[in-house]
Amino acid sequence: GPGYQSRIAYRRPLDSDRKLELGFGGYIHRRPFPLNRHVNSYAITGDWMVPLGSRVELSGEAFLGRAVGLAEESGNRYDSLYAVTGPIALPGTSIRGIGSAGGWAQMAIKARSDLDFNFAYGQQDPRNRDIFSGQTSASTRFKNQVGSANFIWQLRQNLLLSLEYRRFWTKYTLRQTTGNHYNLAVGYMF
C-alpha cells in the first residue's frame, strides 16, 4: 500500500536571493511482508534554511522514526530498518521496525560571486536495543556518519569546477571502518 507524508513550512523572503525557511513533517507507511505480516514505519521530520548574514547559510534536515532511514534499503539489506529473528519466508519469524534518528546539516559560504564553499555532516543512528531484538552478523550496521567539504568555482558564466572530500565512518557489530572519497567535477550550464 501507499505511504503518506506531509510537511508544513514557514518561509520568509529576506531579499531576492535569500529566504528563511523552517519546516516540520511526518511520514507513515504500513509495510507488507510475506504471510500477511506488516510493520508500521513512521518518521517525524524537521528541516531548515537559515541565512546568517549575506554570505553564509545553514541548512539541514533531521528525523526521528521507526523503520526509516536517510536512504532506501538496497537489495535485500534490511538490517538497518528491520530486526528479524530468522528468514522472512518462515511463519515463525518475527519482524520488528528499528527505531532510528539522524539527519544532516550544511554550512554554505559564498566567498565571492564566483566561489562557494560548503561544509556538511550527516548521520543515521539506529537504536541498538531494537537491532539486538533480531539476528545480527558481522556486517550489521550500528551507525553511519559522513562529513564533507567542497568548493564550487564558476570559472566562466557557463563553466563550473568543483572539488569535494568526504569521510565516512560506519560502526559494525565487531569493528568501525572509515573511508575517504575525493570527487572532481566539471559542469557546463546551458
Disulfide bonds with the S-S distance in Angstrom:
none
